[in-house]
């Protein structure tokens, strides 16, 4: 029966010179990941999967096959770690009323000291990046997080970069803080990450689409 349907479909395609395409079907968004990073720069992400890949449609005039694109599968946004929110609330309760410029200066100094303590507590120091969620011998496959550039300078911008979380079968996007004259090997594309962070055996079994 399946063979008969296949033959009939091929005859229709040949006779009328068309193929009806289908759209890419994706799942609903999964829940947001945990907020990861420092009190000055943190982010979270969510993703969805391809439920059914698109089927190409043939243009009857040109004879070319046109494939519809799948919607984006990742979303990344900045966030505030819960521990940082709790610290800010506690600081607000302990901060006395400010009645003079001298008290204002003291308060700012205390806040700066507390920020430095927070950063030290999670292992992020000025000018040095922290590599998180490392599950590969290649350190470039890790998520690179920093709060400051060398010599205390601030990052000039943030760019989307890719990393592999331990035991994941795909690479994840994240926002990488860019510093002038600093090259840490962060992957600019998903393909670069897949090529460097997966073994030959893993690459052989990775599907063309992540289908659930």
C-alpha positions in Angstrom: 0.0 0.0 0.0 2.8 2.4 0.9 4.6 1.6 -2.4 1.4 2.4 -4.3 1.0 5.7 -2.6 4.6 6.6 -3.3 4.2 5.8 -7.0 1.0 7.9 -7.2 2.7 10.8 -5.5 5.6 10.7 -7.9 3.2 10.6 -10.9 1.4 13.7 -9.6 4.7 15.5 -9.1 5.8 14.6 -12.6 2.4 15.5 -14.2 1.8 18.8 -12.5 5.4 19.8 -11.8 4.8 20.8 -8.2 5.6 19.8 -4.6 3.7 21.1 -1.7 6.0 22.2 1.1 5.4 22.1 4.8 6.4 24.6 7.5 8.9 23.9 10.3 7.0 22.8 13.4 8.7 23.5 16.8 7.7 22.7 20.4 6.7 25.2 23.0 9.5 27.1 24.9 11.0 25.1 27.7 11.5 26.8 31.1 14.3 29.3 31.7 17.6 28.0 32.9 19.1 29.1 36.3 20.6 32.6 36.3 24.3 32.2 36.0 27.2 34.7 36.4 28.1 37.5 38.7 26.1 40.2 40.4 27.3 42.6 37.7 26.7 40.4 34.7 24.5 37.3 34.6 22.2 35.7 32.1 19.8 32.8 31.6 18.5 31.1 28.5 15.7 28.9 27.2 15.2 26.7 24.1 12.7 24.7 22.2 13.0 21.8 19.8 12.2 21.0 16.2 9.1 18.7 16.3 8.9 18.3 12.5 11.5 19.6 10.0 10.2 21.6 7.0 9.6 19.8 3.7 10.8 21.7 0.6 8.3 23.1 -1.9 9.1 23.1 -5.6 8.4 26.3 -7.6 6.4 25.4 -10.7 7.9 28.2 -12.7 11.6 27.9 -11.9 11.7 24.3 -10.9 13.8 25.2 -7.8 13.1 23.8 -4.4 12.4 26.3 -1.6 12.9 25.3 2.1 11.1 27.4 4.8 13.3 28.4 7.7 12.7 27.2 11.3 12.1 29.9 13.9 14.9 30.6 16.3 15.4 27.9 18.9 17.2 29.9 21.6 16.5 33.0 23.7 19.1 34.6 26.0 18.4 37.5 28.4 20.2 39.2 31.3 19.1 38.4 34.9 20.0 38.9 38.5 21.1 35.9 40.6 18.8 35.3 43.5 21.7 35.6 46.0 22.5 39.1 44.7 18.8 40.1 45.1 18.8 38.9 48.7 22.0 40.8 49.4 20.6 44.0 48.0 17.5 43.7 50.1 19.6 43.1 53.2 21.8 46.1 52.4 18.8 48.3 52.0 17.5 47.4 55.4 20.9 48.0 57.1 21.7 51.3 55.3 21.0 54.3 57.6 19.4 57.5 56.4 21.8 59.7 54.5 22.0 63.3 56.0 25.3 64.6 54.7 27.7 64.3 51.8 30.2 62.6 54.2 27.7 59.9 55.0 27.0 59.5 51.3 30.7 58.9 50.5 30.9 56.3 53.3 27.9 54.5 52.0 29.4 54.4 48.4 32.6 53.0 49.8 30.8 50.3 51.7 28.8 49.3 48.6 32.0 49.0 46.5 33.6 46.8 49.2 30.6 44.6 49.3 30.6 44.2 45.5 34.3 43.2 45.6 33.5 40.6 48.3 30.7 39.2 46.2 32.9 38.9 43.2 35.7 37.3 45.2 33.1 34.8 46.6 32.3 33.4 43.2 35.9 33.3 42.0 35.8 36.2 39.6 38.7 38.7 39.8 39.4 41.9 37.9 41.0 41.1 34.6 40.5 37.4 34.8 37.7 35.3 33.2 36.1 32.3 34.8 35.3 29.3 32.8 32.1 27.6 33.9 30.4 24.3 33.2 33.5 22.7 31.8 33.0 19.1 30.7 35.6 18.9 28.0 39.4 18.8 27.9 39.2 21.8 25.5 38.8 24.8 27.7 37.4 26.8 24.8 34.3 24.7 25.1 33.5 26.2 28.5 31.3 29.2 29.2 33.6 32.3 29.7 32.4 34.8 32.2 34.1 38.0 33.4 33.2 41.2 35.2 36.2 43.3 34.3 39.0 43.5 31.7 42.7 43.5 32.5 43.9 46.6 34.4 40.4 47.2 35.7 38.9 48.3 32.3 35.2 47.6 31.6 34.1 45.2 28.8 33.6 47.2 25.5 30.5 45.2 24.5 28.9 41.7 24.7 28.5 39.2 21.8 26.7 35.9 21.4 29.2 33.1 21.7 28.7 29.3 22.1 29.7 26.6 24.6 29.0 23.0 25.4 27.6 22.1 28.9 28.7 18.8 30.2 26.7 15.8 28.8 24.7 18.0 26.5 24.2 16.8 22.9 24.2 20.4 21.5 25.9 23.7 22.0 24.3 26.6 23.9 24.5 30.3 23.2 25.5 32.9 25.8 26.6 36.5 26.1 30.4 37.0 26.1 31.9 40.1 27.6 34.4 41.5 25.0 37.7 43.1 26.1 40.1 45.0 23.9 43.3 43.0 22.9 42.0 39.8 24.7 41.4 36.7 22.7 40.1 33.8 24.7 39.0 31.5 21.9 35.2 31.8 22.5 33.3 30.2 19.6 31.5 32.7 17.3 29.2 30.1 15.8 27.4 26.9 16.7 29.2 25.0 14.0 32.6 26.0 15.5 31.5 24.7 18.9 30.1 21.4 17.5 33.3 20.8 15.5 35.7 21.4 18.5 33.7 20.1 21.4 32.4 16.8 20.1 34.3 13.6 19.3 34.3 12.0 15.9 31.9 9.3 17.3 29.5 11.9 18.7 29.5 13.8 15.4 28.6 10.6 13.6 25.5 10.1 15.6 24.3 13.8 15.8 21.1 14.2 13.8 20.8 17.0 11.2 17.9 18.3 13.3 17.3 18.0 17.0 14.0 16.2 16.7 12.0 15.1 19.8 
